[in-house]
Amino acid sequence: MKIPRGLIGACGAASAILFAFAACAYPGGNHFDHSARGHDFWRNALCDGARARAIGGASNEVGASFARIAMSMMAFAIGLI
């Protein structure tokens, strides 16, 4: 079965957009500074955004939902290759 390349690109783009929402919703904290505010691209791992409780201790339910969907979309896109 031939998979349309547009579908792979759309899944990848959707994943990036959803993860951007997740990063914006992340309350803060990373492994270097637990009191840091927000998501830091260089100091947070992608999986930090999928945690229900941020490293800083605050709730991250909304951001975690976006991050989990984003990771699922990316896995789906990789599976299509």
Secondary structure, DSSP 8 states (H G I E B T S, - for coil): ----HHHHHHHHHHHHHHHHHHHHH--B--SS-TT--B--TTTS-GGGGG-SB-TTS-B-HHHHHHHHHHHHHHHHHHHH-
